[in-house]
Amino acid sequence: MTETFTPFSYQPAMVDHLASNPRSALFVPPGKGKTVATLTALDQLAICGRFKAALIVAPLRVCSITWPAQVERWAHTNWMRVANLRTNEGMQAWLDGDADIYLINSELLPNRLPQMFPPKSKHCPVDTIIIDELSLAKNHASKRFKALRKIIAKIPRRWGLTGTPVPNDYLDLFAQLRILDDGDRLGTTITSYKDRWFYSDYMGYKWTLNPGAKEDIDRRVASLALVMMGGDSDLPASS
């Protein structure tokens, strides 16, 4: 039996931020309802005729259990047809373009994406990509996200969700933002990012933020991400 979604006081801002910004992110702690807020934003776009379908990249359990359960749970989202790209049926749905939500776990990206986006093919049944747990993309050399960067230009709307945007330090932000905004805010290479905002020890092993760099990066992040971190996060909450 479906439920009527009654948002908490902080969730409408999450929905509005995503629906209003084709390149955007939610830096929001776990348990705050990022999934239902994201689905609600998709539903709003669909009502306006501005949503085709979404490819959701997520950890395996979240991909297989959380997203399908949330789609089915809410009265305003259970119209969405879900396809899991781990299965042959899901891949056929991708080829036929007859789902609204396509789910793939990040481990499958290097193997599945070449099948989903073969060379010279213009087939792309989605206009939205959602990276759930965006911090998985923090490693700029990751094979998974290198594979994703090869095809992401085909998808105009890009959203990222995470509760841990800086799991180690501010170096982690570079690859996460680049996959969403093509390097508009923090640059297109990790080398230029380091050279602009950091200094290193003489061996180049340890990188430390320059004076004022944190505040400058925070301003750039704030133009993309709605931040509701608080607690132990280094990022200030968005005003």
N, C-alpha and C positions, 0 to 999 in steps of 0.2 A: 504494500500500500504506500503510495507516494505521500510526501509531506509538503506543506506550503512553507516556503523559505521566508523566514522573518529575520532580516539581517541584524547583527549586533551594531552598535553605534559606529564602530570603526570600519565596518565592511563596505558601506556605500562609497566611501572614498577609494577603496581598493578597486571596486567595480568601475567607477568613473575614470580612474587613472588609466586602467587598461583599455577601456572602450574608447577613450579620447586620444590615445597615443599608440600609433602603430608599432613604434619601437619603445618598449617600456619594460619595467621590472617591478616586482614586489619583493622588497627585502623585509620580510615579516616573519616573526618567530613561528615555529610549529604550533599547531593547535588553534590558530587564529582564523582558520577557514579560508585559506588561499585557494583551495580547489573549487569550492562552491562559488567564491567570488569570481574566479576565472570563468567558470561555466556560465555564470549569470551575465558576465560581460559578453560572452559569445552569443548568448540568447538575445541580448539587447541588440547586438549588431545584426543578428539574423532577422529580427523584427523589422529593422530598417533596410533590409536587403543588402547588407554590407558584409555578409559572412558566407563563405563557400564551404569550407571544411577545415579542420585543424589536425596537424600532426603533433602528437604529444610525445616528447622524449622524457623518460622518467626511469628511476631505479626499478628493478624487476618487480618487486612486491607492489610498489605504488602503481606501476603500469598495469599489472595484472589484476589487482584487487581494488585499490583505492579509487581510481578514476571510474571504472565501470560501476562501482557501487554508488558513487556520488551522482553519476548521471541518472541512474535508476531511482535514486532516493527522492529527488525533488520533482515536484509537479511541473515546474517551468523548464526542466531540462530533459525529462525522460522521453521527449520526442527524438532526441539525438541518437542516431544509429552508430554503434561502436564496433570497430574492427581492430583486432589484435594482430599486428604484423608478424608476430612469432608463428602464426599458423598459416597453413596454405589457404584457408578460407579468407583470412585477413588480407593476404597478398592478392587474392583474386578480387576482393572488394576494392583494393587500391587500384588495380588495373581497370576495373569497371567504373570506378569513381562513384560508388553507391553507398558510402558511409559519410557521416558527419564528423566523427572522431576516429582518428587512426592512432593506435598506441604502439610504441616501440621502446624497448629498454635500451639504454645507451650502449651496452655491450655488443648489441647486434648491428650498430651503425656501420662499421667497416664492411660487413658482409651484405647487409640488406640494401643499403643506399644505392650501390651500383645496379641492383636489380630494379629498384624503384625509379631510378633516374638514369636509364641507359644512355650512352653517348648519342648525341644528335636528336634524342627524343624530346619533344615539347610537352609530353604528358606530365601534368602536375595537378592532381585533384584537390589540392589544398591552397588556401591563401594565407594561412596562419600556422606558425610553429610556436609551440610552447615548450620551453625547457624547464621541467620541474626538477628542482634541485640544481639550479644554475651553477652552483659552486663546483659541480662535477666537471665543468668546463674550465676550471682555473689553470690547468696545465696547458700552456700554449702549444706544447709539442705532442699532446695526446693524439694517438691514431684515431680514436673515436671522433674527436671533434675536428680534426683535420679533414676527415671524411665528410663531416657535416658542413664545414666551410666551403667545400667544393660545390655544393648544391644549394646553399642557403640563399644565394642571390635570386633564385626562382621563387622565393616565398616572401612577399612584401611585408606581412605583419609578423613581428617577432616579439614574443614575451618571455621573460625569465622569472622564475620563482625560486626563492631560497630564504632560509632563515640563518644561513651562515655565509654571508658574502665575503668575509675576510677570515677564513678558518685559520690562517697562519699569520699573514701580514698583508700590507697593501699591494704587494706584488701580485696577489691573487686576483685583484680586480681587473687587471688588464685584459686577459683572455675572455673573461665573462662579458665585459662591456663590448669588446670588439665583435663578438659573435652576434650581438644585438644591433650595434650601430655602425658596423664596418670601420671602426676606428675613429669616428668623428670626434669623440670626447677625449680619449686617452692615447690616440695615435694608432698606427697600423703595425708597428713592430715592437716587440718587447725591449729591444735595444734602445729605441727612441724614447720609450716610456721610462726606462731606467735613467737614461742620460738627462732627461728633463726634470725629473722629480726626486732622484735619489743620488746618493754618493756611496761609494764602496770602500772596503778596506783595500790595502795595496794588492792583495791577491785576487780581488774581485769576487770573493766568496760571500761576504756579508753586505747587504744593501740596506741603507738607512735613509729615511725620508729627509729631504732638505728642509730647512726652516720655512714654514709657510706652505709646504707642499701638501700636507694633509688637508688643510683648509681649501686649497685650490682643487684638489681631487674631489673632496666632498661636494663642492659646488657643482662640479661637472657630473658627478654621480646623481645629485639631486635633480638635475634636469631630465634624467632618464628613469630613476627609481623612486618609488614611494617607499620611504624608510620608516618602519615602525619597530626598530630594534630595541633600543633601551637596554637595560641590564648591563651585561659585560661587553656589548658590542663597541667597537671603536667608532662606528659610524653614528653621527647624530641623527635623531629622528627628523623626518621632513616636517617643515612647519605647515 
